[in-house]
Amino acid sequence: MRVLLVSPRGENDYHDTGAFEKVAKDVLFAPLGLQLLAAMTPSEYEVDIIDENIGQCIPGGVHYDLVGITTMTPQTPRAYRIADELRVRGIKVVMGGYHVSLLPEEALEHCDSVCIGEADLLWPRIVEDARAGRLQSTYQADQLVDLAELPRPRRDLSPKKYRAQNMVQTSRGCPFNCDFCSVVKFFGHRYRFRPVQDVIEEIADLKSQGELKDNMVFFVDDNIVGNKRRAKELFQALIPLKVRWISQCSLDIADDEELLDLAKRSGCLSLLIGFESVAVESLVEMNKKNVKRLSYELNIAKIRQAGILIFGLFIFGFDSDPDSVYEDTLRFIERNGIACATYSVLTPFPGTAFFDRFEAEGRLLHKNWAYYDVAHTVFSPLNGTPEDLQRAFYDTAQRTYAWGSMLKRIMKTGRYAPLALATSLGVKKMYRELPSRVWRAPKAEMHEA
């Protein structure tokens, strides 16, 4: 039996402009989820991974008995097209991931089976059921995965084309519940950990095998300091490995001097921090309770003093955003020397509180999921038009990565300026392709996926 695992690319006019071809060689993340599923596939079955985001294509001359497709919301229309084509060829298709877990009935119009939630416990059973001809329409685990039982990912099945080649996950879940985020819906509130020793052994093995590109590890945890006691244990154990690492975390890492010191000593180069907004009223609206706006600048200073670069994440489009939010955000990142920043248009993903509210209020412009990519406006803002929000988002991104603003921030990063410059140039390249206009679906397409 031969199994194929697929990560589809997104598909909208952002890519039709040629942006996909231009950025395909610079894809950051290796498909860790598919690598884990490949490792869970029974050893007697042959398994392949195809990632369209790096230009790979499903081979037409190879027969697969089962294809698993993982998809996030903006990838979904492309995923459905792939599934439809494969089923015409008589191939069984299973779909999983955030989007189809929340909308399984929609997905079942295009595939034979949907895996709802985490697939780790279910995948071996799904494969065996497909072999035996008894594939069920839905699978859903009755418990969360014990991360101590995860196998090593099959990294050998992916080409070495990714900037972050070696993705490592040390935890799942998030203790917070921001209204724009779908993480909790998928992974739950309970914060789960891999044993620290298991993480250390995996990284040590990668290093000894010469697999750590630039001696770098990217931890894919949603918040690596969500449990500070455990984070200290992990960082302490990382110190002897002498690696460099990047991850996502909350700004309150700076509230604990010991934790921040251990992060630096363990090799932390940069932290992706979700500030979301510089407007207090918008933080309240999104139910972001884990930060105090007044602590932003003090904590940023502490992190910078520790020699760690900050990659700031911001969202525009909240009902509570003041008219000045765009200018305030730009001045904020310049004043605080935030090396890089990315902006998103507020996107009401299915399963989030924002989606439910905007749908109830009749404010969704359409449900063409390809445009739910955080770069297009897909709802009617309370203040202004969709065109106003799209243009302000576009203009702020272009101003942020104009040379004057970029150099002003990079000059504040000291000896890390070369890294800050390289990262900023990558983001600048991405933002050259940003959509400046709203895509509006004809009425007939309003509720089509």
N, C-alpha and C positions, 0 to 999 in steps of 0.2 A: 504494500500500500504506500502511495506517495502523497505527501501532505505539503501544501504551500501556504505560507503566511504572508499577508500583504498589508503594507501601509500605503494607502492611496495619497496622491497629492491633492491640494485644493484646486478648485476650478471655478474661476470667475473672471471678470474683465481685468482684474489686477494682473492675473497671469497672462491673459490674452495680449497684453501690451508688450509681452516679451520678458516680463520680470522673472517668470519661472526659469526660463533658460539662463538668465543672467545670475540668479542666485543659487541655482541648483548645485554648483560646485562649492558653495559656501555653507551648506546645511550644517547646522551646529550639532544636533543631537542624533546619536545612533539610536535605533529602535529597540530600546531595552526591553519593553514589554513583549515584543515578538521574540526577542532572544531568550527570554525566560520561558515563553510558551514552547519554543523549540526544544529547550532543555527538558521540559515536562512531557514531550511527546515520547511514547514508548520506543525504546531503542530499536525494536525490530522494524520500525517504519522510517522511510527516507523523508527528510524534511528540508525545505528550501525557504529562504526569506527574500521577498522582493520589496524594495522601498522605492516607490516612484519619485520621491522627493530628491533623489540623487540621480534621476534619469533612468533607473532600471525599468524594464518592461516585462510583463508576464509573457513567457515564451509560448508562441502559438503551437509549436511542434511537440510539446511535452504534455503528456496526460497526467492529470492529478486526480486522485480519488476524493480528496477533500481539500477545500480552500477555506482558510480562516482570514477574515478581514477585520482589522481594527480601525475605528474611525472616530474622530472628534467632529464637532458640528460642521465646520466649513468644508471638511473632506467628504461629507456624507453623500451629496449628489454624485460625486465621482465614484464613491464606493458602491452606490446602488447600481450605477451603470456597469461597473465591473462585474458585480454579482449577477445582474441580468444576463450579461453576455456569457458568463461561465455556465449558468444553468441551461442556457440554450444548447451548450455543448455537452449537457448531461452530467455536469460536475456538481456535487453537493457543496453548498456554501453555508458557512457559519459566520455570523457577524457578532462583534462585541465592541466594547469601548463606551465612553461616556454617553454619546448621543443615543445609540440604539438601546442602551440599558434603560434610558429614561423614556424612550418612545419605541418599545418593542413591536407594537402593532404596526407602526409605520414600516419598520425594517422588514417584518415578515412578508410584506408585499413584494420583496425583492430577494429574499434568501430562504433557505430551508430551515434555519434554526438561529435563535438569538441566545447569546450568553449574557445574562443580566448580572451586572456587578463584576467583582473580581473573578477572573477565569482560572486562577491558579489551581484551585481544588477540583475544578470541573473538567479541565481540558483532557486529561487522560481518559476519562469516562466518555466524553464527547467523541474522541477519536475511535474508541472501541465500539461505541454505538453506531458510528458511521460505517465501520468495517462490517459489523454484524447486520446492517440494514435496518436498524431500529432507532434512527436519529429522531430525537424529540424536537418539537417546535420551539420550546424554551427550556433553558437550564438556569437555575438560580441557586447559589450556595446558601445553606441555612446557617452558616457561620462565617466570620471573617478569617482570613488566612493567618496562620501562625508564621511569622516571618522567619522563625528559626528553622523552618522546614523548606525554605526556598533553595533550589539548586543554583549552581553557577550558570549564568547566562551563556548561551551558545554564540559567543562573539565571533567565532570562526566562520559563521554563516553570513557575515556582513563584510563588505569591502572596507578597506581602510580609507574612506573618503570623507570622514566626518571631522570637524574641528574638535569636538568633544567625543573622542573615539571610545573612551572607557567610562561609561556611565555606571555609577554605583549608587544603590539605594540602601539607606540605613534605617528608614522609618516610613510609615504610611499614616495618613490621617492628619487632621489639623484640629487643635483645641479651640479654634475660633469658628465663627459662622457668618462671614460677611455675605450680604445679600446678593452680590454680583457673582459669587464663586460657586462652582459646582463640585469642588473637591469633597466636601463633607457628604454630599448626596451619594457619591460613588464610594469613597473610602471610609466614611463614618467619622464620628466625633472622637472615638477612642484612638488615642495615639499609640501605635504599635511599633516595636523596635526589633531589628535584627540583633542578635548577640554581638556585642562589640568585638569579641575575639574572632567571630566569623567574618566581620567586615575587614578587620586588620589582616587576616589570613588571605582574603581575596585580593586585597591591594598588594600585599607582599608578593603573592604569586604573580600578579601582573607585572610587577616591577622586576622580579627575577627573570621573567620570560622576555624582558625587553619590550613589553607591550604598552607601557605608559608613555604616550606621546608627550614630549617636553616635560616628562616627570609629573604630569598633570592628571588630577582626578576631578571629575564633576559629580558632586553629590546631587541627586535629583529629588531629594526630600523637599516637600512643600514648605517646611519650616524646620531647619536642622537644629534650632535651639528651642523648639516647642516645649521640651522638657529639659530644663537647664542642668539638673543633676546628671542626667544621662549624657547630655552634650559635653559636659566636662570630662566624663569618663572616656568618651570617644576621642575628644581632642587630645587628652593626655596620652592615650594609646597610640595616636598617630605620630607623635613627636619623633620617636626613634626611626620611623620610616623615611623621614626627610623628603616628603613629597610636597607638592603644591596643590592647593585645591580651591574650588569655587562652589558656592551653593546659594540657596535662597534662605533668608531668615527674616525675622521680625526685628524692628529697630530697637526693641528692648534688650538686645544683646549687650548694648552699651550701659545698661543699668547695673550690670554685674562685672566689676573690674576683673575679677579672676577669670570669668568666662571669656571675656574679650582678650585677655592676655594669653590664655590657652589657645584660643582660635588662631592668633597670630603665630605663636610658637609652633603650632602644629602644621603651619604651612598655608594658612588662609591668605589668598591673594586678593580676592574680590568677593563681595556679597551682593546678591540681587535682593533689593529691599522694596517691598510694595508700599510706597507712601500713599498711593492712590490719589490723594488730593491735598492741596495746601489750604483748602477752605474747611474750617471747622464744621460748618453746617453740612457740608457734603459727607464728611466722615461720619457724622451722626446719621445721616440718611442711609448710608450703606451698612449701618450696624457694625462698624469697625470699632470695637471696644478695647482693643489691645494696645492702642497707642494714644498718647496725649499730644495734641498738636503743639502745645507749648514746649514739649521736650525734643521736638525735631532737631533744632539747630544745635542744642547742647549735645545730643547723642551723635549727630553727624560729626561734630568736632572730635568727640572721643574716638570714634572709629577711624577718622583720618589720622589722628595722632598716633594710633596704634599701627599705622602704615598699611591699612587695608583700603582698597578702592571700593567705592560705592557705585553700584549700577542701580539707578532709581527707576521705579515703575510708576507711571501716573495714568489716570483715567479721566477723560473729559466727557461731559454730557449728563451729569447728575442734575436733577431738578433744582437742587440747592446751589449749584455753581453760580457765583456772582459773575457779572459781565467781565470783571477784571481777572478771572481765574487764569487765563492764558498768559497774560503779561506777568501776573504774580508768580506763576510756575516757572517761567523762564528766568526771571530775576532770582528766584529762590535757588535754582540749581547753579546759577552763575555765582551767586553770593557764597554759597556753601561748598563750592568746588566739587560738585558731584561729577565725577569723570564722564559718565555716560548716563543717558536717560532715554527711555522709550515711552511713547504715548500710545494709548488705546482709546478708541471711541467706546463708550459704555455699550456693551453688547448683552442683551437679555437672553442668555442661553437657556434652552429648555431645562426645567427642573430647578431654576433659581427663583428667588422671591421677585426679582425684577421682571422676569418673564411673565409670571403669573399676574403681577400687577398691571403691566403694560398691556397684556392681552385682555384683561378684564376691562381696562379703560379704553380699549379700541385704538391703542397707540402704535401697534406694530404695523410697519409699512408693508411687510410681506413675510412669508416664511420660506423664501428661497435660501436654504441653509448655506449655500456657497458664499453668501455675502455676510454671514455671521462670523466674520474673520477678524474682528476688532479694528479693522481699517475702513469699514463702511458704516454709515449711519443707517440703521434698520428700524428706527422708531421715531415718532414725533416728539421732540423735546418739549417740555412745558413752556420754556422761554425761547422764542425764536423758532426758526424753521429747520428741517433737516439739512438744508443747504447751508444755513448759517453755521451749524455745528461742524459739518464736514469741512467747510472752508477754514474755520478757525483751527481745527485739528491739523489740517494740512499746512497752514501758514506757520503755526507754532513749531511743527516738526522741521520745516525748512529753515526757520530762523535759528532754531537750536543747533542745527548742524551747518550753519554758515560758519566760515572760518573764524570770524571774529569771536563769536560766542564759544566755539569749540576750543580755541586756543586759550581763551580767558580761563576756562575750567581746567584744562590740561596743565597750565602753568602752576596750578595749586597742588598738583599731585607729586611734586618733588621727584625723587629718583624713579618713581613708577610712571613717569611721563611717557616713556616709549610704549608701555603696555596700554596706557590710557589712550594714546594716539592710535594705536593699531585697532583697538576695540571701537573707538569713535569712527574711524574710517569705514569699518564694516557696517556700522549702523547708518552712517551717512549714505553709503551705497544703497542700502535697503530703502531709505527714505526718498531717494531720487525717484523711486517707482511708485510712491504712494498715490492712491486715487484722490483726486481733488474734488470729485463730484459724487453725488448720491446716485446709487443705482435704484431705480424704481421699477417694480414689477407691474406688468399690466394686470388689470383686475382679475383676469382669468387665471393668473398664476399666483394669486395672493396666498393660497393655501396649498400650493404644490411644493413638494420637497425637491 
